[in-house]
Amino acid sequence: MKSFAALCALVALLPSVSAQAQQWAQCGGIGWSGATTCVSGSVCTKQNDYYSQCIPGTAPPPATTANPPATSQPGTPTTAPSSAPTAAPTGGSPAASNPFVGVTPYLSPYYANEIAAAASAISDATLKTKAASIANVPTFTWLDSVSKIPDLGTDLAAAKKLQDSTGQKQVVQIVVYDLPDRDCAAKASNGEFSIANNGQANYENYIDQIVAEIKKVPDVRVIAVIEPDSLANLVTNLNVQKCANAQTTYLACVNYALKQLSAVGVYMYMDAGHAGWLGWPANLGPAAQLFASVFKNAGSSPFVKGLATNVANYNALSAASPDPITQGNANYDEIHYINALAPQLQSQGFPATFVVDQGRAGQQNLRQQWGDWCNIKGAGFGTRPTTNTGSQFIDSIVWVKPGGESDGTSNSSSPRFDSTCSLSDAAQPAPEAGTWFQAYFETLVSKANPPL
Ligand SMILES: *[C@@H]1O[C@H](CO)[C@@H](O)[C@H](O)[C@H]1NC(C)=O
């Protein structure tokens, strides 16, 4: 689901003027009309059909994988990261209006059932017990098709019952994820609607159905992450034809979602990629501009709390030391990214706070390239959801991605195959996005950090 955006990051923002492309600049790809040769000392190297890049060296990198790994550094990779690693983030307590405070996340029975089935398939007794304990960790329910919306109704009704019987206010956590031409820069998570075929109207109907369910159970709180990858793709991937074509529709659809869901009191965090995507210094300004304008165009609703980062990704909130793949970006983890972005949002009138996905961020230094996102080998469950975040900007650490569900298939014959899922750092064989990946789940359990 994560796009290859990071590799396009800087280039999308800089005009290409010289006859020879600079080191790390784009030098080819579908629709590319700029220079196709690189300055001396670098070689034009194909990353994917849409993007070739000038990589330092005199020959292409060795073909260790079926597809050349993407390169995520647009900076000056020969220079050491400019900022030294810091200790745990400092800051005040969560904002007074933090919607995660005073509520208990409702545990999705769907995920609990997946976990129960997964645990029962494990023979090692210790691992089985640890695996079963994941059923008590709140995750988000992905409403990735209209057919999932009745499940929201079921969850809301059950949460209301629990709330009434225990006196403990419940919150149902959802991901709104059904834009037409979804996942415009990758393939694994293509959705059910297309812009060409009535997509915007279908999307508005999808939102209306969610709103109708919420109206039936008005006193259970709902917190939503809005459309992973969509707006971030508009910051860096407009050189991908499908993203350029989707821009107007994405903005209209997200505007509709924010307005309609605000009207029924849903607290929202728009997806903002991660440190290795919008966290590159050149992308921060354009990202802040886009998110602030989306916020203001939707009426500056207090229910639009801010942004979600690292959704389904693997970055640490606060890395002990920078992963070598982050070289060139001082914002090498989520706390650096958030601390850099939040003031820019504020100065543009968006007092954003954040949620950060740490569901699969327990282990670091696993990836060959920062842009790799598919079923990364060796990943472990990360910090459990908490409002004790250590940052004034972060409302809660969350688990948005239900760990154990696949990011995408490694079957190259599948129509939804994305080559990222067959890179050497991707666990294989992997089933289709969203379906259960037992071997991967077992690794997440055994590599959990903190341990289970
Ligand atoms: C791979 O995908 C193709 C096309 O969907 C399917 O026919 C085939 O059975 C799949 N192979 C595996 C090993 O799942």
The ligand as an SDF file (V2000), in Angstrom:
LIG
                    3D

 14 14  0  0  0  0  0  0  0  0999 V2000
   -0.9490  -16.6720   -8.6450 C   0  0  0  0  0  0  0  0  0  0  0  0
   -1.9620  -15.9050   -9.2360 O   0  0  0  0  0  0  0  0  0  0  0  0
   -2.6010  -16.5170  -10.3220 C   0  0  0  0  0  0  0  0  0  0  0  0
   -3.5310  -15.4900  -10.9630 C   0  0  0  0  0  0  0  0  0  0  0  0
   -4.4000  -14.9670  -10.0170 O   0  0  0  0  0  0  0  0  0  0  0  0
   -3.2870  -17.7890   -9.8540 C   0  0  0  0  0  0  0  0  0  0  0  0
   -3.9170  -18.4270  -10.9270 O   0  0  0  0  0  0  0  0  0  0  0  0
   -2.2820  -18.7010   -9.1900 C   0  0  0  0  0  0  0  0  0  0  0  0
   -2.9290  -19.8140   -8.6320 O   0  0  0  0  0  0  0  0  0  0  0  0
   -1.5100  -17.9760   -8.1100 C   0  0  0  0  0  0  0  0  0  0  0  0
   -0.4400  -18.8090   -7.6090 N   0  0  0  0  0  0  0  0  0  0  0  0
   -0.2590  -19.0500   -6.3150 C   0  0  0  0  0  0  0  0  0  0  0  0
    0.9110  -19.9030   -5.9750 C   0  0  0  0  0  0  0  0  0  0  0  0
   -1.0120  -18.6410   -5.4600 O   0  0  0  0  0  0  0  0  0  0  0  0
  1  2  1  0
  1 10  1  0
  2  3  1  0
  3  4  1  0
  3  6  1  0
  4  5  1  0
  6  7  1  0
  6  8  1  0
  8  9  1  0
  8 10  1  0
 10 11  1  0
 11 12  1  0
 12 13  1  0
 12 14  2  0
M  END
$$$$
